[in-house]
């Protein structure tokens, strides 16, 4: 996995901020940038899938992101310590 200068949470927050401002393009770009560094980061996969499914016709990309998030959630293990 590549290292990134910003924590992944920052990309998630930028994506949500873009959505809140009505700027889906900026929101999608932020989610995609974060996923370049961590393609298996479930919160960004879910955010991207939702943005794409509710925006201009990009349902194939939305479905792909959603399916990947579901796969990762299905195989996730709970931490041993809480």
Secondary structure as the mmCIF struct_conf table of DSSP 4:
data_model
#
loop_
_struct_conf.conf_type_id
_struct_conf.id
_struct_conf.beg_label_comp_id
_struct_conf.beg_label_asym_id
_struct_conf.beg_label_seq_id
_struct_conf.end_label_comp_id
_struct_conf.end_label_asym_id
_struct_conf.end_label_seq_id
BEND BEND1 UNK A 5 UNK A 6
HELX_RH_AL_P HELX_RH_AL_P1 UNK A 8 UNK A 20
TURN_TY1_P TURN_TY1_P1 UNK A 21 UNK A 22
HELX_RH_AL_P HELX_RH_AL_P2 UNK A 24 UNK A 37
TURN_TY1_P TURN_TY1_P2 UNK A 39 UNK A 40
HELX_RH_AL_P HELX_RH_AL_P3 UNK A 42 UNK A 53
TURN_TY1_P TURN_TY1_P3 UNK A 54 UNK A 54
BEND BEND2 UNK A 55 UNK A 57
HELX_RH_AL_P HELX_RH_AL_P4 UNK A 59 UNK A 75
BEND BEND3 UNK A 80 UNK A 80
#
